Amino acid sequence: MKFLFDLFPVILFFIAYRLGLSHQEAAHALALQYMGGLIAGGNITAEQAPIMLATAVGIVATVLQIGYLIVRGRKVDGMLWLSLAVIAVMGGATIYFHDENFMKWKPTILYWAFALALLVAQVGFGKNLMRKGMESQIKLPDAVWERLGYAWIAFMAAMGVLNWVMAFVVFKGNTPAWVNFKMFGATGLFFAFVVIQTLMLSKHMQEPEDAA
């Protein structure tokens, strides 16, 4: 369930984009009606409308995601606040300048921001954020926690590079293909990484100490 909850904005972004792509005239009219005041010059082309609408949906979905946690009295993870900040800035720039390149940069910036936050916390302050977030669920030796932290730093950094390559090299000028990669390729890599990580950690997991 948490995996799907974390993917909520990405899923809605994908659905909104595909619907907009399938119904460009309706998407164009909708974008002009509700977003015209947010767009530089007040006008966009029909081809630009799907990514504009999908970007707006992604921003709103992230806000709703945080709002849901607050209403339920749950803690909002710092990474989720960071995600909101990045999508608000890059998504807002995408809408205002009607330039999809800002939104294509958004995952890379977010991945690198996550990697930097993990690195600074672990190396600069001696705080393993992965351990902090997962220790209540699993018990691992200190050395394994340290390796896990560095593994996530490396993975996030690599994902940032991969998104840039896919967006601006492999699928340059092909936004639908990049959106598909964002939804299925990147998500699949995250899922595979988590599964492999779980299998590797299982042999190091420690039994919780019995309460005295």
C-alpha positions in Angstrom: 0.0 0.0 0.0 2.8 2.5 0.9 4.4 1.8 -2.5 1.2 2.8 -4.3 0.7 5.8 -2.0 4.2 7.0 -2.8 3.4 6.6 -6.5 0.1 8.5 -6.3 1.3 11.7 -8.0 3.2 9.8 -10.7 0.2 7.6 -11.5 -2.2 10.6 -11.8 0.4 12.5 -13.8 0.6 9.6 -16.3 -3.2 9.2 -16.5 -3.7 12.9 -17.0 -1.0 13.0 -19.7 -2.3 10.0 -21.6 -5.9 11.3 -21.5 -4.7 14.7 -22.7 -2.8 13.1 -25.5 -5.8 11.1 -26.6 -8.1 14.1 -26.5 -5.9 17.0 -27.5 -8.6 19.4 -28.5 -10.5 19.0 -25.2 -7.2 19.2 -23.3 -6.2 22.3 -25.1 -9.6 24.0 -24.3 -9.4 22.9 -20.7 -5.8 24.2 -20.3 -6.7 27.5 -21.9 -9.8 27.9 -19.8 -8.3 27.1 -16.4 -4.6 27.8 -16.8 -4.5 30.7 -19.3 -3.8 33.2 -16.5 -0.8 31.1 -15.3 0.9 30.8 -18.7 3.3 33.5 -20.1 1.5 35.1 -23.0 -1.7 33.3 -22.0 -1.6 30.9 -24.8 -0.2 27.4 -25.6 -0.5 25.0 -28.5 -2.7 21.9 -28.6 0.5 19.7 -28.5 1.6 21.4 -25.3 -1.7 21.0 -23.5 -1.3 17.4 -22.3 2.0 18.0 -20.4 0.6 21.3 -19.0 -2.5 19.5 -17.6 -0.5 16.5 -16.3 2.0 18.8 -14.6 -0.9 20.7 -12.8 -2.4 17.3 -11.8 1.0 16.2 -10.4 1.3 19.3 -8.3 -2.2 19.0 -6.9 -1.8 15.3 -6.3 1.4 15.9 -4.2 -0.4 18.6 -2.2 -3.3 16.2 -1.6 -0.9 13.5 -0.6 0.6 15.7 2.1 -2.8 17.0 3.1 -4.0 13.4 3.7 -1.2 12.6 6.0 -1.7 15.9 8.0 -5.4 15.2 8.3 -4.8 11.7 9.5 -2.3 13.0 12.1 0.6 11.2 10.5 4.2 12.6 10.1 5.0 14.0 6.7 8.5 12.8 5.8 11.0 15.4 4.9 11.6 13.8 1.5 7.9 14.4 0.7 8.2 18.1 1.5 11.3 18.2 -0.7 9.3 16.5 -3.5 6.5 19.1 -3.2 9.1 21.9 -3.3 10.8 20.5 -6.4 7.5 19.7 -8.3 6.1 23.1 -7.4 9.1 25.0 -8.7 9.8 22.9 -11.8 6.2 22.2 -12.5 5.3 25.8 -12.1 8.1 26.8 -14.5 6.8 24.2 -17.0 3.3 25.8 -16.9 4.4 29.4 -16.9 7.0 29.1 -19.6 5.0 26.3 -21.4 8.2 24.4 -21.7 8.2 20.7 -20.9 11.9 20.6 -20.4 11.5 21.9 -16.8 9.3 19.0 -15.9 11.7 16.6 -17.6 14.5 17.9 -15.3 12.3 17.5 -12.2 13.0 13.8 -11.6 16.7 14.3 -12.0 16.8 17.2 -9.6 14.6 15.3 -7.1 16.8 12.2 -7.3 20.0 14.2 -6.9 18.4 16.2 -4.0 17.5 12.9 -2.2 21.1 11.6 -2.8 22.6 14.8 -1.5 20.4 14.8 1.6 21.3 11.2 2.4 25.0 11.9 1.8 25.2 15.1 3.8 23.2 13.5 6.7 25.3 10.3 6.8 28.8 11.8 6.1 28.4 15.3 7.5 26.3 14.6 10.5 26.6 10.9 11.2 22.9 10.4 10.7 21.7 7.5 8.5 18.3 8.6 7.2 17.6 5.1 5.8 18.2 3.6 9.3 16.0 6.3 10.9 13.2 5.5 8.6 13.4 1.7 8.7 14.8 0.7 12.1 11.4 0.5 13.7 10.6 -2.3 11.2 13.9 -4.2 10.9 17.0 -4.7 12.9 20.4 -4.8 11.2 24.1 -4.6 12.2 25.6 -1.1 12.2 27.9 -2.0 9.2 24.9 -3.1 7.1 23.0 0.1 7.9 26.0 2.0 6.7 26.2 0.1 3.4 22.5 0.4 2.9 22.7 4.2 3.2 25.5 4.4 0.6 23.6 2.0 -1.7 20.6 4.3 -1.7 22.9 7.4 -2.3 24.4 5.6 -5.3 21.1 4.4 -6.6 19.5 7.9 -6.4 22.4 9.5 -8.1 22.3 6.9 -10.9 18.6 7.4 -11.3 19.1 11.1 -11.7 21.7 10.5 -14.5 19.4 7.9 -16.1 16.4 10.2 -16.2 18.5 12.9 -17.9 19.8 10.5 -20.5 16.3 9.2 -21.3 14.7 12.6 -21.4 17.3 14.6 -23.3 19.2 12.0 -25.3 17.4 8.7 -25.9 13.9 10.2 -26.0 14.8 13.8 -27.0 11.8 15.4 -28.6 9.6 12.3 -27.8 7.7 13.3 -24.6 5.2 10.4 -24.7 8.1 7.9 -24.7 9.7 9.8 -21.7 6.4 9.8 -19.8 6.2 6.0 -20.4 9.7 5.6 -19.1 8.9 7.7 -16.0 5.9 5.6 -15.2 7.0 2.1 -16.1 10.8 2.2 -16.5 11.8 4.3 -13.4 9.1 2.7 -11.3 10.2 -0.8 -12.4 13.8 0.0 -11.5 12.8 1.2 -8.0 10.7 -1.9 -7.4 13.6 -4.2 -8.6 16.0 -2.3 -6.4 13.8 -2.7 -3.3 13.2 -6.4 -4.0 17.0 -7.1 -4.4 17.7 -5.0 -1.3 15.2 -6.9 0.7 16.7 -10.3 -0.4 20.2 -9.1 0.4 19.2 -7.7 3.8 17.2 -10.8 4.8 20.4 -12.7 5.7 21.5 -9.9 8.0 18.2 -9.2 9.8 18.4 -9.7 13.6 15.6 -11.0 15.8 14.2 -8.2 18.0 15.2 -8.5 21.6 12.5 -9.8 23.9 11.1 -7.3 26.3 12.4 -7.7 29.8 
